[in-house]
Amino acid sequence: MLALTVTGALTLTGALLLTDPLALPDGVLSGGGDRQADHGTPAPGAWAGPAPSPGAPGIGDPLMPLAGNGGYTVRRYTLDFDWRAPRTPFEAGATISATATQALSRFDLDFAGNTLHQVTVDGARATAERSADELLVTPARPIRRGGRFTVRVTYTADPTLSRHRDDAIQDYGWVPTPDGTLLCAQPDGARMVFPADDHPSLRAPITFHITTPAGLTAVANGRLVGTARRPDGRVRWTYDSEQPIAAQLVQMAVGRFTFADSSGPHGLPIRDVVPDTLVADTEAHRSLTAEHLAWLERHLGPYPFRRYGVLVGDTELPVALETQSLSVVPKDDLLGDRVDAERNLVHELTHHWTGDSVAVRRWSDLWLSEGHARFYERLYSDEHGGVSMESAMRAAYEQHDQWRHDDGAPAEPTEATLFKVMRYDGSALVLFALREKVGARTFERIERAWVTEYRGRAAGTRDFVALASRVAGEDLKPFLTPWLYGPHTPPMPGHPDWEVDPVED
């Protein structure tokens, strides 16, 4: 996600303090127990192991303690949306196939707003209670550890639901457009759309069934499987995400769209989704995607998904967003200056390597996602007519102590400062410092190893430091720790003349 404006101050309440932050075991985010399946459904009252107990209401992320859920893993979501008209509630359903990682008497789903109708587990009516963003589900019979089960939730979806953050995200959730809607779910807005296991480290494939009035088009992440016209003239669109996807990266949009098809490196399918009235005006900048893909593949290796495209947002979005395989980009980003447009396009595309494919393990690792996206955005812009990388990084260096004061160090955000400027230029500066420390060639080896070794997995700060040290052949923890944590900016290698501006309260 590309930040366009930044305001606000650091909130210290609830911050996690660590003597050695890089020594925190990644296993602290357990997700509710081990992940080994032990298939089978017990006879009533027969349990080989601990008695059934409630799954945890969150997976233990210090910044968002109730994000995600314990006691199970999701194998697949199937989402059914009977979309009607802009800003108009419609009937919806979610079918969640899951595997229990403990004997479950009860489990949670992340689900906010919307009018709940019914919840079933394996076809039997379940008891459901709501507590803030948690939907507490008690099945008619407990679920054994390793058992596979299916949850069906029916509800009336409210496409006007949104929330506000005082950072780059601003308003998020459902985003109305003149003739439809789109989604900006980052960071925790997916729960306003469907019941989910809503944490960036948790992923599952999704099947979308979206029914629209005649004359409108539905789009979602992944591949269009097919369409079916119903007797009443409405059309059902089916999409398959193809690869597992985090809830915050889900896209589902409805509108009067044109599909603009092309191909990228190695024949990669590119499909832009453009409001009918914006096709010609946005073509010049959209047509650069194949070049962007080729440039990023030279730096980071093969593109990690099966297709890509840009969804042009006909709305006043404050930011673009890296929704997986179909980035949403505000129309204004594509109607102006080429240098600025390419920065945004390259930023969101970079996320498909770092943020989408390599997911963050916990929210405090967000610097790895946004910092990499900003780093390559700046590097591309440097090579294609924009501000030089060194000039941009020197400006960031001058402000770094102020950002640490206001927003927390790169790997020490609070929930309220997640999407402040430190996670963007401030975190790109850490990567720039690493490149200055180890040299450009070693840095490129680190980067390729990072996106290759953790492709399709979640990884965190500790993982990155360990990998960088291994590839560089030296312990980089003493170098990176003060850059990532603490109140003051270290000296920049190779630039003894760079100075940090004084902090102002």
Buried (B, 14 or more C-beta within 10 A) or exposed (E): BBBBEBEBEBBEEEBEEEEEBBEBEBEEBEBBBEEEBEEEBBEEEEEEEEEBEBBBBBBBBBBBBBBBBBBBBBBBBBBBBBBBBBEEBBBBBBBBBBBBBBBBBBBBBBBBBBEBEEBBBBEEEBEBEEEEBBBBBBBEBBBBBBBBBBBBBBBEBBBBBBBEBEBBBBBBBBBBBEBBBBBBBBBBBBBBBBBBBBBBBBBBBBBBBBBBBEEBBBBBBBBBEEEEEEEEEBBBBBBBBBBBBBBBBBBBBBBBBBEBEBEBBEEBBBBBBBBEEBBEEBEEBBEBBBBBBBBBBEBBBBBBBEBBBBBBBBBEBBBBBBBBBBBBBBBBBBBEEBEBBBBBBBBBBBBBBBBBBBBBBBBBBBBBBBBBBBBBBBBBBBEBEBBEBBEBBBEBBBBBBBBBBBBBBBBBBBBBBBBBBBBBBBBBBBBBBBBBBBEEEBBBBBBBBBBBBBBEEBBBBBBBBBBBBBBBEBEBBEBBBBBBBBEEBBEBBEBEEBEBEEBEE
